[in-house]
C-alpha cells in the first residue's frame, strides 16, 4: 500500500520533483567537481592528486628498472597496469601529468554521461538531464577526480568495451578495439575482473574475450622486460605484496566485514567464491539484457573485495537499470520499488564519507552498515529482475 501511495505522489508531482532534483544535482556537482579539479591540478600539499602521484612514481620507477614490489608500499597493481598507465604518466613531468589526467577525466565523464543517457531510454529533457547528472553528482566521482584515481577512466573503458563486445557480428577491427578497452579497464582488476565473465560468455562472441587475454598477456610480458626478476618471479612478488591489510581501510565490502568479524584470513577464499558465483550467474543469464548483466556484476564488483568511496562509481549501471525499470515496467509496485532504490542510492552516494576518517565510532560503523544493506538490497532486486525475465530486459 505504501508503494502505491508513493507512486501516486510521484505521478502527481513528477515534473516538479525532477526539476528540483536536477537543480540540486547540478549545484552539488559544480561545487564538488570544481573543488576536486583544483585539488587534482594545483593543490601543492599531500591531498592534491594523492593517488596520481603514487602511480606516477611507480610507473617511472618501473620503467627505470628499479624494484617496485616490496619497495613502494602502495605498489599493488599487476605488471600490465604499469604498461597501461605509461601513455598517461610515463613521458611527462608530474605537473603536466596532473593537467593531462584532469583533461582526460573531464572527457571521460562527458562521454560517460552521454553513454548513460543513450542507454537509459530517457525520452524527455528532464529525464535526460537527470541521468546525465547522476555520474557527476556522486561523492565518489569527485573523490576519484581529486585523488587522480583510475575509476573514471576505467569505468568508461569497461562499459564501452563491453557494449562493443556484446554486439552481434563484430569485425576484427571492432573486436580489437573492444578488447583494447577491456584491457585498459583491467588496469584495476578489483573493478574489472568480475566483468570479464560477461565478455567470456557473450553468445557467439568469444573472439573479443580471446583478444583481451592475448593483449593483456603481451602487456604483462612487455612490462616485465623492464624489471630484473623474471616474469614468474615478478608475478610472485606481486601476489606476495598485493596487500590484504588494505581491507581494513575500505568500507561496505566483503573484505572489510570479514576483517571486522575476525575472519580476515578467509577473505580471499570467500572473495573468489563470490567471483565464481558471479560467473555462474552470468553464464546462466548470458542472453539477458546487457545492462542487467552489467548491473548485477557491478554490484558484485563493488562488494567482492576492498573498495573505497571513489569506487562507488561502480553503482552507475545498477542505477541505470533502476531508472529503466522505474519508467518502463508495467507493474506499478516494481516500478515504485526501483525508483525508491534509485533515490536511496543517489542520496547515499552523495553523502560525504569524511565520517569514516574523522568521526568517532559508532558513526563510521553505521555508515558502512547502512551502505552495505542498501547495496545488498539493490543486488537482491536485480537478481529478481533476472528471474522475472521481463520484456524490456530480454535480449
C-alpha positions in Angstrom: 0.0 0.0 0.0 2.9 2.3 0.8 4.4 1.8 -2.6 1.1 2.6 -4.3 0.8 5.9 -2.4 4.3 6.7 -3.2 3.6 6.0 -6.9 0.6 8.3 -6.8 2.6 11.1 -5.3 5.3 10.7 -7.9 2.8 10.7 -10.7 1.2 13.9 -9.5 4.4 15.8 -8.9 6.8 14.1 -11.3 8.0 17.2 -13.2 8.4 19.3 -10.1 10.5 16.6 -8.4 12.7 16.1 -11.4 13.2 19.9 -11.8 14.2 20.3 -8.2 16.4 17.2 -8.3 18.2 18.5 -11.4 18.9 21.9 -9.9 20.2 20.3 -6.7 22.3 17.8 -8.5 23.8 20.4 -10.8 24.7 22.8 -8.0 26.2 19.9 -6.0 28.2 18.6 -9.0 29.6 22.1 -9.8 30.7 22.7 -6.3 32.2 19.3 -5.7 33.9 18.8 -9.1 35.2 22.4 -9.1 36.9 21.8 -5.7 38.3 18.4 -6.7 39.5 19.7 -10.1 41.6 22.2 -8.2 42.9 19.5 -5.8 43.9 17.4 -8.8 45.7 20.1 -10.8 47.0 22.8 -8.5 46.9 21.9 -4.8 50.5 21.5 -3.7 50.2 19.6 -0.4 49.8 15.9 0.1 46.0 15.6 -0.6 46.5 17.1 -4.0 46.4 14.3 -6.6 47.5 11.9 -3.9 46.9 8.7 -5.9 48.1 10.0 -9.2 51.4 11.0 -7.5 51.8 7.4 -6.3 51.0 5.9 -9.7 53.4 8.4 -11.4 56.2 7.4 -9.1 55.5 3.7 -9.6 55.4 4.0 -13.4 58.7 5.9 -13.6 60.4 3.6 -11.1 59.1 0.6 -13.1 60.4 1.6 -16.5 63.7 2.8 -15.0 64.3 -0.8 -14.0 64.1 -0.1 -10.2 62.3 -2.5 -7.8 58.7 -1.6 -7.2 57.1 -4.5 -5.4 58.0 -4.5 -1.7 59.9 -1.2 -2.1 56.9 1.0 -2.7 54.2 0.1 -0.2 51.4 1.3 -2.4 52.6 -0.6 -5.5 49.8 -3.2 -5.5 48.9 -3.4 -9.2 49.9 -6.2 -11.6 52.7 -5.6 -14.1 50.4 -4.9 -17.1 48.9 -2.0 -15.2 52.2 0.0 -15.4 52.3 -0.6 -19.2 48.7 0.6 -19.5 49.5 3.7 -17.4 52.7 4.7 -19.2 50.9 6.7 -22.0 49.2 8.8 -19.3 52.1 9.2 -16.9 55.4 7.9 -18.3 56.6 10.6 -20.7 55.9 14.0 -19.0 56.5 15.9 -15.8 54.3 15.4 -12.8 52.7 18.8 -13.2 51.9 18.1 -16.9 50.6 14.7 -15.9 48.2 16.2 -13.4 46.7 18.5 -16.1 46.6 15.7 -18.7 44.8 13.5 -16.2 42.3 16.3 -15.5 41.6 16.8 -19.2 41.2 13.1 -19.9 39.0 12.7 -16.8 36.7 15.6 -18.0 36.4 14.0 -21.4 35.7 10.6 -19.8 33.0 12.0 -17.6 31.3 13.7 -20.5 31.4 10.5 -22.6 30.1 8.5 -19.7 27.2 10.9 -19.2 26.3 10.6 -22.9 26.6 6.8 -22.8 24.3 6.6 -19.8 21.7 8.9 -21.3 21.7 7.0 -24.6 21.3 3.6 -22.8 18.7 4.9 -20.3 15.8 5.2 -22.6 15.1 8.7 -21.3 12.5 10.4 -23.5 12.3 14.0 -22.5 14.7 16.7 -21.4 14.1 16.4 -17.7 14.9 12.7 -17.8 18.0 13.2 -19.9 19.4 15.9 -17.6 18.7 13.8 -14.6 20.5 10.8 -16.0 23.4 12.9 -17.3 23.9 14.4 -13.8 24.0 11.1 -12.0 27.7 10.3 -12.6 28.7 13.9 -12.0 27.0 14.3 -8.6 28.3 11.3 -6.8 30.8 12.0 -4.0 32.8 9.1 -5.3 33.2 10.8 -8.7 34.6 13.9 -7.0 37.0 12.0 -4.8 38.2 9.9 -7.7 38.9 13.1 -9.7 40.7 14.9 -6.8 42.8 11.9 -5.9 43.7 11.2 -9.5 42.3 7.7 -9.1 41.7 5.3 -12.1 38.0 4.6 -11.7 36.6 7.3 -14.1 38.8 6.2 -17.0 38.4 2.5 -16.3 34.7 2.5 -15.9 34.2 4.3 -19.2 36.6 1.9 -21.0 34.8 -1.1 -19.3 31.3 -0.1 -20.3 32.1 1.0 -23.8 34.2 -2.1 -24.4 31.5 -4.5 -23.2 28.8 -2.7 -25.3 31.0 -3.2 -28.4 31.9 -6.8 -27.4 28.3 -7.9 -27.0 27.0 -6.6 -30.3 26.5 -9.4 -32.7 28.6 -9.8 -35.9 31.6 -7.8 -34.9 34.5 -7.2 -37.3 38.1 -7.9 -36.4 38.7 -4.1 -36.0 35.8 -3.6 -33.7 36.6 -6.6 -31.6 40.2 -5.5 -31.3 39.1 -2.0 -30.2 36.7 -3.6 -27.7 39.4 -5.9 -26.4 41.7 -2.9 -26.1 39.2 -1.0 -23.9 38.7 -4.1 -21.8 42.5 -4.3 -21.2 42.5 -0.7 -20.1 39.8 -1.5 -17.6 41.9 -4.4 -16.3 44.4 -1.9 -15.1 42.5 -2.2 -11.9 41.5 -5.9 -11.6 39.4 -5.3 -8.4 37.0 -3.4 -10.6 37.2 -5.1 -14.0 37.8 -8.8 -13.2 34.2 -9.7 -12.5 33.1 -8.1 -15.7 35.2 -10.4 -17.8 32.6 -13.1 -17.3 30.2 -11.0 -19.5 32.8 -10.9 -22.3 33.7 -14.6 -21.9 30.0 -15.8 -22.1 28.7 -13.3 -24.7 26.8 -15.6 -27.1 28.8 -16.2 -30.3 31.4 -13.6 -29.3 34.4 -15.5 -28.0 36.9 -13.6 -30.2 36.8 -10.3 -28.1 37.5 -12.2 -24.9 40.4 -14.1 -26.5 41.9 -10.9 -27.9 41.6 -9.4 -24.4 43.6 -12.2 -22.9 46.2 -12.0 -25.7 46.6 -8.2 -25.4 46.8 -8.4 -21.6 49.4 -11.2 -21.8 51.5 -9.2 -24.2 51.4 -6.1 -21.9 52.4 -8.3 -19.0 55.4 -9.7 -20.8 56.4 -6.3 -22.1 56.2 -4.7 -18.7 58.2 -7.5 -17.1 61.0 -6.9 -19.6 61.9 -3.7 -17.7 62.3 -5.4 -14.4 65.2 -7.6 -13.3 63.3 -10.5 -11.9 61.9 -13.0 -14.4 58.2 -12.9 -15.3 57.2 -15.7 -12.9 59.2 -14.3 -10.0 57.7 -10.8 -10.7 54.2 -12.2 -10.6 55.1 -14.0 -7.4 56.2 -10.7 -5.9 53.0 -9.0 -6.9 50.9 -11.8 -5.3 53.0 -11.5 -2.2 52.8 -7.8 -1.7 49.3 -7.2 -3.0 48.1 -6.1 0.3 45.4 -7.9 2.3 45.9 -5.3 5.0 44.2 -2.7 2.9 40.9 -4.4 3.6 40.9 -2.5 6.9 40.8 0.8 5.0 37.8 0.1 2.8 34.1 0.2 3.6 30.9 -1.6 2.8 32.7 -4.5 1.1 33.3 -8.2 1.9 36.9 -7.8 3.0 36.0 -5.1 5.5 33.3 -7.1 7.1 35.4 -10.3 7.2 38.1 -8.3 8.9 35.6 -6.8 11.4 34.3 -10.4 12.1 37.8 -11.7 12.8 37.8 -13.8 9.6 40.4 -11.8 7.6 42.3 -15.0 6.8 39.4 -16.3 4.8 38.6 -13.1 3.0 40.4 -14.1 -0.2 38.7 -17.5 -0.3 35.3 -16.0 0.1 36.0 -13.3 -2.5 37.0 -16.0 -5.0 33.8 -17.9 -4.2 31.7 -14.8 -4.8 33.6 -14.2 -8.1 32.9 -17.8 -9.2 29.2 -17.4 -8.3 29.0 -14.3 -10.4 30.5 -16.3 -13.3 27.8 -19.0 -12.9 25.0 -16.3 -12.8 26.4 -14.6 -15.9 26.6 -17.8 -17.8 23.0 -18.7 -16.9 21.8 -15.2 -17.9 24.1 -14.6 -20.8 21.2 -13.9 -23.2 19.6 -11.4 -20.8 19.8 -7.7 -21.5 23.4 -6.5 -21.3 22.7 -3.7 -18.8 21.0 -6.1 -16.4 24.2 -8.2 -16.6 26.3 -5.1 -16.1 24.2 -4.0 -13.1 24.4 -7.4 -11.3 28.2 -7.8 -12.0 28.8 -4.2 -10.9 27.1 -4.9 -7.6 29.3 -8.0 -7.2 32.4 -6.0 -8.2 31.6 -3.4 -5.5 31.1 -5.9 -2.8 33.6 -8.8 -3.6 36.8 -7.1 -2.5 38.4 -4.0 -1.0 37.0 -0.6 -2.2 37.0 2.9 -1.0 34.5 5.7 -1.8 35.9 6.5 -5.3 34.9 3.1 -6.5 31.2 3.8 -5.8 31.0 4.8 -9.4 30.5 1.1 -9.9 26.9 1.7 -8.8 26.1 3.6 -12.0 25.0 0.5 -14.0 22.6 -0.6 -11.3 21.2 2.9 -11.0 20.7 3.0 -14.8 18.7 -0.3 -14.6 16.6 1.1 -11.7 15.8 4.1 -13.8 14.8 2.0 -16.7 12.5 -0.2 -14.6 11.0 2.8 -12.9 10.0 4.4 -16.1 9.2 1.3 -18.3 7.9 -1.6 -16.2 4.2 -2.4 -16.4 3.9 -3.4 -12.7 3.3 -0.3 -10.5 4.8 -1.8 -7.3 8.0 -2.9 -9.1 8.4 0.5 -10.8 8.0 2.3 -7.5 10.4 0.0 -5.7 13.0 0.6 -8.4 12.5 4.3 -8.2 12.9 4.3 -4.5 16.1 2.2 -4.7 17.4 4.7 -7.2 16.6 7.7 -5.0 18.2 6.0 -1.9 21.3 5.1 -3.8 21.7 8.5 -5.2 21.3 10.2 -1.7 23.6 7.6 -0.1 26.3 8.0 -2.7 26.2 11.8 -2.4 26.8 11.7 1.3 30.4 12.6 2.3 32.4 9.8 3.8 34.6 12.0 5.9 32.9 10.4 9.0 34.8 7.3 8.1 38.1 9.1 8.9 37.3 11.8 11.3 34.1 11.0 13.2 34.2 8.7 16.3 32.6 5.3 16.5 29.9 4.2 16.0 29.3 6.6 13.1 31.8 5.0 10.7 30.4 1.6 11.5 26.9 2.7 11.0 27.8 4.4 7.7 29.3 1.2 6.4 26.4 -0.9 7.7 23.8 1.3 6.0 25.6 1.3 2.7 26.2 -2.4 2.8 22.5 -3.1 3.5 21.5 -0.8 0.6 23.9 -2.4 -1.8 22.6 -5.9 -0.9 19.0 -4.7 -1.3 19.9 -3.4 -4.7 21.6 -6.7 -5.6 18.6 -8.7 -4.5 16.3 -6.6 -6.6 18.5 -7.0 -9.7 18.7 -10.8 -9.2 14.9 -11.0 -9.0 14.7 -9.0 -12.2 16.9 -11.6 -13.9 14.5 -14.3 -12.7 11.4 -12.5 -14.0 12.9 -12.0 -17.5 10.6 -9.0 -18.1 10.1 -7.9 -21.6 12.5 -4.9 -21.8 15.3 -6.9 -20.1 15.2 -9.6 -22.8 17.9 -9.5 -25.4 
